[in-house]
Amino acid sequence: MKDNDPSLTNAGINTRLSHIGNSPSDYYGFVNPPVVHASTVLFPNARAMETRAQKYTYGTRGTPTTDALCEATDALEGSAGTVLVPSGLAAISVPFLSFLSSGDHALVVDSVYGPTRIFCDTVLKRLGVEVEYYDPMIGAGIEQLIRPNTTLVHTEAPGSNTFEMQDIPAISATAHKHGCVVTMDNTWATPVFFKPLDHGVDISIHASTKYPAGHSDVLMGTVSANAEHWPQLKEASGAMGICGAPDDAYQVLRGLRTMGVRLERHQESALAIAQWLEGRDDVARVLHPALPSFPGHDIWRRDFKGSSGIFSFVLAADGVDRFKPKAHAFLDALSLFGLGYSWGGFESLALHVNLSDRRICKAPSEGPVLRLQIGLEDVADVKADIEKGLAAARAA
Ligand SMILES: *Cc1c(COP(=O)(O)O)cnc(C)c1O
């Protein structure tokens, strides 16, 4: 089936995830695309070589495998074009380097993915780009921070680790009035639950490492642009020589086929556990946008179609000196949950969140923040494991 098949355009999300990005009839009917390993592509004659008059010209410029994933991503995002990059972090640094110049001012949300901040405070700073961090709840109020040299507004919703929501349509409309490009790290929701370009964003960013790959064994990122911004993104990323590898692209495309059903389970289990935690005395607060008690829940309900499997909670602890011992006691008592970075795989993970780099959205005062990625295990087993952690934290 082709991406532009009208029966696919209007189909449900799981139907589309099952069929987008590949045309079996192009490859002798095989259901999946071939993994094409390539640097050199041969031309039939000097004239074709001179004019580059063929679909594929060199490995860095795409192969049938990377194209299959780019086409699937464009179908999901509604984008004019997508570039594949070797990690989710590169999916942020590449558009930043594509659209920012020396002397520019960029506005970046304070609840941003930590390594994005490091990129801004080191590489961008050295290149003469001034980055200012803003309150995720700012909405149209972002206008007050826009200067004549502001060229880029970066959003991420919900925010990393603390899950603050952002009014993306209001921020985009305001930023566009002043000619800024709007980027969004949409890794949490995936295009299944939120389509950034439909809400005014120009550049949609995903760490495919997370739910698209889904098995904790691949690093990749996608950057998808609307028609206005695609030529500049394509040119700059091509100039930098940053490209995704075919084996990884194949794995991510494979992951996309089941991403919808996996997300349904992640959503259901994470919500059940978040609600259960919210009712407990040893938990001060649960940071999950789909909970009605969460500030920003109304924005989530208005704009998002669902919630994924990662959220945080604030463990009740009196006295800042008890935060770390209780957090460590909780983590060390877990056996089903792994202690590790990243998320979006099939297995549950936990970590103690470090918010020391925040300028505006400071760490909660009631206790340590613990982040949980709820995997595909059975909820009863996951709860039993958390019970052990909470018991250990009480005793600490
Ligand atoms: C993990 C993550 C990234 C980076 O992805 P990597 O592939 O690990 O580099 C970017 N943004 C968010 C929100 C993430 O959680």
Ligand as a Chemical Component Dictionary entry (heavy atoms), coordinates in Angstrom:
data_LIG
# 
_chem_comp.id                   LIG 
_chem_comp.type                 NON-POLYMER 
_chem_comp.pdbx_formal_charge   0 
_chem_comp.three_letter_code    LIG 
# 
loop_
_chem_comp_atom.comp_id 
_chem_comp_atom.atom_id 
_chem_comp_atom.alt_atom_id 
_chem_comp_atom.type_symbol 
_chem_comp_atom.charge 
_chem_comp_atom.model_Cartn_x 
_chem_comp_atom.model_Cartn_y 
_chem_comp_atom.model_Cartn_z 
_chem_comp_atom.pdbx_ordinal 
LIG C1 C1 C 0 15.670 10.773 25.584 1  
LIG C2 C2 C 0 15.218 12.099 25.117 2  
LIG C3 C3 C 0 15.902 12.761 24.099 3  
LIG C4 C4 C 0 17.202 12.245 23.528 4  
LIG O1 O1 O 0 17.152 11.009 22.926 5  
LIG P1 P1 P 0 18.495 10.142 22.770 6  
LIG O2 O2 O 0 18.200 9.268  21.598 7  
LIG O3 O3 O 0 18.657 9.398  24.046 8  
LIG O4 O4 O 0 19.620 11.095 22.494 9  
LIG C5 C5 C 0 15.415 13.961 23.669 10 
LIG N1 N1 N 0 14.305 14.502 24.212 11 
LIG C6 C6 C 0 13.631 13.905 25.191 12 
LIG C7 C7 C 0 12.414 14.562 25.744 13 
LIG C8 C8 C 0 14.072 12.689 25.689 14 
LIG O5 O5 O 0 13.424 12.114 26.696 15 
# 
loop_
_chem_comp_bond.comp_id 
_chem_comp_bond.atom_id_1 
_chem_comp_bond.atom_id_2 
_chem_comp_bond.value_order 
_chem_comp_bond.pdbx_ordinal 
LIG C1 C2 SING 1  
LIG C2 C3 SING 2  
LIG C2 C8 DOUB 3  
LIG C3 C4 SING 4  
LIG C3 C5 DOUB 5  
LIG C4 O1 SING 6  
LIG O1 P1 SING 7  
LIG P1 O2 DOUB 8  
LIG P1 O3 SING 9  
LIG P1 O4 SING 10 
LIG C5 N1 SING 11 
LIG N1 C6 DOUB 12 
LIG C6 C7 SING 13 
LIG C6 C8 SING 14 
LIG C8 O5 SING 15 
# 
